[in-house]
């Protein structure tokens, strides 16, 4: 079984220790490193293998979690960030998604549920709860962008089909099977979607699909 490679960053040493101990004993998760500050995280990222998923606190001395996510979005866009914070507010959802966060959770979340979220983010790139989707719908409606009329940037019918299936949590292989195309072709369409939409991750593609009316919030599968 391929393990999910994970990093943990939080300035509470006790929480870091407890999380590391619990997650390291989960059969499909490997904790690559822990860090107690944003600056320590950046040092570790520069010196070793990059984790697939990062658990990140928001409020930390020095470089806080918001600054970290903004840095990662530019320099390490492949890292999927799960923010776990005592400053959790649903009204922050729009900002979190905009900065590339794949999931936003309260610190009171149970370890069992946290593992489920980690697995969901690893599989599909994002995790939204029903009440978070409702907040996102309201925030997106406030500033919905104009439709793109440039033919070079417009999505083809096949790309829209692929985008809808990505939003439904389908893998490239599953998309290929459904659309009767090869997995490689499906991956090509996915890469084109990132280029045309400007999205940095799967969560960004989902938000784009909602903004453009390609998907409705209620059509998104829930975990």
Residue pairs with C-beta under 8 A, 6 or more apart in sequence:
1 27
1 28
2 28
3 28
3 29
3 30
4 28
4 29
4 30
4 52
4 53
4 118
4 119
4 122
5 30
5 32
5 49
5 51
5 52
5 53
6 23
6 29
6 30
6 31
6 32
6 51
6 52
6 53
6 54
6 55
6 118
7 31
7 32
7 33
7 34
7 35
7 41
7 44
7 51
7 53
7 54
7 55
7 79
8 16
8 19
8 20
8 23
8 31
8 33
8 34
8 35
8 54
8 55
9 34
9 35
9 36
9 37
9 38
9 40
9 41
9 54
9 55
9 56
9 57
9 60
9 65
9 68
10 16
10 19
10 36
10 55
10 56
10 57
10 60
10 84
11 36
11 37
11 57
11 60
11 61
12 57
13 36
15 57
15 107
16 34
16 36
19 55
19 111
20 31
20 34
22 111
23 29
23 31
23 111
23 115
23 118
24 30
24 31
26 115
28 119
29 115
29 118
32 48
32 49
32 51
33 44
33 48
33 51
35 41
35 43
35 44
37 60
37 61
37 62
37 63
38 60
38 62
38 63
38 64
38 65
38 67
38 68
38 71
39 62
39 63
41 54
41 68
42 63
42 68
42 71
45 76
50 76
50 78
50 79
51 79
52 78
52 79
52 80
52 122
53 79
53 80
53 81
53 82
53 102
53 118
53 121
53 122
54 72
54 79
54 80
54 81
54 82
55 82
55 84
55 118
56 65
56 68
56 69
56 81
56 82
56 83
56 84
57 65
57 83
57 84
57 85
57 107
58 64
58 65
58 66
58 83
58 85
58 87
59 65
59 85
59 86
59 87
65 83
65 85
66 99
69 81
69 83
69 96
69 99
69 100
69 101
70 99
72 79
72 81
72 100
73 99
73 100
73 200
77 100
77 200
77 201
80 102
80 121
80 122
80 125
80 201
81 100
81 101
81 102
82 101
82 102
82 103
82 104
82 105
82 117
82 118
82 121
82 127
83 96
83 101
83 103
83 104
83 105
84 105
84 106
84 107
84 109
84 114
85 104
85 105
85 106
85 107
86 106
86 107
88 104
88 105
88 106
88 107
90 131
90 132
90 135
91 135
92 104
93 104
93 128
93 132
93 135
93 136
93 139
94 135
94 136
94 139
94 140
96 104
97 136
97 203
97 204
97 207
100 200
100 201
100 203
100 204
101 203
102 121
102 125
102 126
102 127
102 201
102 202
102 203
103 117
103 120
103 121
103 126
103 127
103 128
104 132
105 114
105 117
109 117
116 223
117 127
117 223
120 126
120 127
120 223
121 127
123 169
123 171
124 169
124 202
125 201
125 202
125 203
126 201
126 202
126 203
126 206
127 223
128 136
128 220
128 222
129 222
129 223
130 222
133 217
133 220
133 222
134 217
136 207
136 210
136 217
137 210
137 217
140 207
140 210
140 211
144 211
145 211
147 212
148 154
148 212
153 196
154 196
155 163
155 193
155 196
155 197
158 179
158 189
159 189
159 192
159 193
159 196
160 214
161 179
162 175
162 179
162 186
162 189
162 190
162 193
163 193
163 205
163 208
163 209
163 214
163 215
164 209
164 214
164 215
165 174
165 175
165 178
165 179
166 175
166 190
166 193
166 202
166 205
166 206
167 205
167 206
167 209
167 214
167 215
167 219
167 220
168 219
168 220
168 221
169 221
170 178
172 183
172 186
172 187
172 190
173 183
173 186
175 181
175 183
175 186
175 189
176 182
176 183
176 185
176 186
179 186
193 199
193 205
194 200
194 205
197 204
197 205
197 208
198 204
199 205
199 207
199 208
206 215
206 220
208 214
209 215
210 216
210 217
